[in-house]
Amino acid sequence: MSLFAPSPSNVLKDRYGERYRWLLLMAVMVGTIASIIPSTSVNVAIPAMSAYFGLGQERAQWITSAFMVASTVAMLVTPWLLARFGYRATYAGAISLLIVGGIAGGVAQQFEVLLFSRVAEGIAAGLIQPIPAVIILHAFLTHEQGRAGGVFGMGVVLAPALAPALGGLLVDWMGWRSTFFMVVPPCLLSLWLAWKYVPSSAPGGNTSGQDSGKLDMWGLALVSAGSLSLLNALVAFHHSHSQAGVLLAVAVVSLTGFVAWQKHLLRTNRKPLMDLRLFSYRPFVMGCIVAFIYGTAMFGSTYLLPVFMQMGLGLSASYAGNLLLPAGIVLAITIPLVGRMADTQPTHWLVSIGMLLLAASFALMLWTGQDMALWVLAAFIIVGRIGLGFILPSLNLGAMRPLDKSLIAQGSSTISFIRMLGGAVGVGLCGIVLEWRLAVQAANPAITQAQGRITAFHESFVMLTLLCLVAFVAATQLRSPPRKSAA
């Protein structure tokens, strides 16, 4: 079945013709960009918010963590919402929640209200982000899916590249509240585009509400408790190993219970939150391994690189931001080019090349030092972003093309959840390893304090290099199924 099976979506296709699927992709791309803005633009305002609310570092980190936890868990709810309410209602509802979160954060007078706004924004972002992959695999023919993913990826990547710079300007000109309000204009545009182009049907052209069943509340509670405990454990590790151990134990018990509960629901023919039949497809399993490590490396390096440039090399914050900008532009150019390649080349090779380039970028950081020309450092970062450009349009296609059409929505939400969980773990893991190695190097009397700091960062980059090499091995098993003729 297709997105354009007999349903209300046929009216839209008849109205706009063959270009309709590209208009639909544009509509969800604007909404996805809007959902990414709060994850990056608000970070530059954290010092100002900490000063306004009188926050210490432990409470301030929840401005970021609340968004990430809510976003990670919400991704698993998207398939049920799509089946129950259809594309348009789910998408428009999430965009509306994003507006509410942005306005609530912008007017917040108490820190608790600010946290509510971040949770609301995170839930909205988590609901929105799996939808584009579902639409690409349903609405586009096999030979167009890579190009569609490349066009979509280019637009989405520009948002995190530009949003921090814009957010920084807004903080300087109008204060931290403006970073919350900046999400409202693209959200309003998204609602208008959703009304025009997003169909009311469910995935596969089904009528919404036909086969949704009840939302798995027990599963949602278990996976929420497990994810929250895991991320809190990584934060707690910095000040209390015993508290971190307890939280890790809770995370393991909760996530194990979640898997057991999902198996029980499948045995009794009820709708699970995560359909474990997905993991009977070897390419999908390999894709999830790559997605977790890729999320760890991408989000971990996004945290580690600016800190390294400021703390290790002594550069200013604005200088560090300028050094990252060329890599973001190269990434935006790479994605559509690789997207076209994904229509004709095996996706497992594209993802493998990307993981090798990402590993090489981290390995090259071992040659960085205070006497290095900054253009060389920028070039090393660009190598990694080219690697991301190979991974982004290829990974979902390689992991999800073999799936049965009925599992595509579940597959998109599951791999998005795993990638986001990996990202959250990556930030915490990089912080833990860096703090540990800084303490070790500080105790070494044979080197200066500056040398010790750079060595500690080098050791953290070694960890990311090894993780990427593990993901490379998994990526080589991410083989696409034989192509079907486009009918």
Salt bridges, closest charged atoms under 4 A:
GLU18 OE1 - ARG21 NH1 3.01
GLU58 OE2 - HIS239 NE2 3.69
GLU121 OE1 - ARG118 NH1 3.02
GLU144 OE2 - ARG21 NH2 2.78
ASP211 OD2 - LYS271 NZ 3.42
ASP275 OD2 - ARG277 NH2 2.56
GLU435 OE1 - HIS238 ND1 2.36
GLU459 OE1 - ARG437 NE 2.59
